[in-house]
């Protein structure tokens, strides 16, 4: 099985690309021989394997709760419809016995965290739960050197597939060296099995395909404009990431195409790893 997050459906992509991407990710997992399990919270239950009706609700309902680890208990008790972040999805996947999870880009240490102490719960969750996290690296909006340093401090192995440099979501390279490069999926499986035996998670970064990747300079310009708008509106905390991603998407349609492409590629690769880990 391959676990999939749901914040990308409710908060990460505009309509109708959000529902189309969710369906495409699930189809990619099935085509590669695994079973998809999109994670969410609905009707006071942890859902591991959202059905079509729930996928539609997550895509179309205004103000779906963004659920990180701190929000799981309140969202369940209050009966809220919740879209789970990487952190919450990894925790719930582990509870369900699923050891492979696919997402777009992980959260991390935000730029300016030395002032705000804004660090995503994703990093701690990955360190705590024995789940292989397949992603396209960390989001470009983050302080990537500090994110890699925090992952090291938490004891999380970081492996990049086919590249010496750690990717930055819709950009193929962050400009920072990956701790490990592995080209052979069989070796990734070997590393993952050993890491999971330590009862912790691992980050496996798959760079977005070159034909879909954004130019780093264009991406930085779009980010700078989005950050300025966020500052003008006084947006902070957990609202920052979805706001910046929406702003960037509105400024550059290529960002949405790249986001969807990497989501599907990550889901497909995660299925390959999941199948290999069960053989």
Secondary structure, DSSP 8 states (H G I E B T S, - for coil): -EEE-SHIIIIIS-TTHHHHHHHHHHHHHHHTT--EEEEEEETTEEEES--HHHHHHHHHSTT-EEE-GGGHHHHHHHT--EEE-HHHHHHHHHHTT--EEE-S-B--BBTTHHHH--B-HHHHHHHHS--EEEESBB-TTB-HHHHHHHHHHTT-EEEEES-SEEEETTEEEEEEE-SEEE--HHHHHHHHHHHHHTT--EEEEE---TTT---HHHHHHHHHHHHHHHHHHT--TTHHHHHHHHHHHHH-HHHHHHHHHHHHHHHHHHHHHHHHHT-
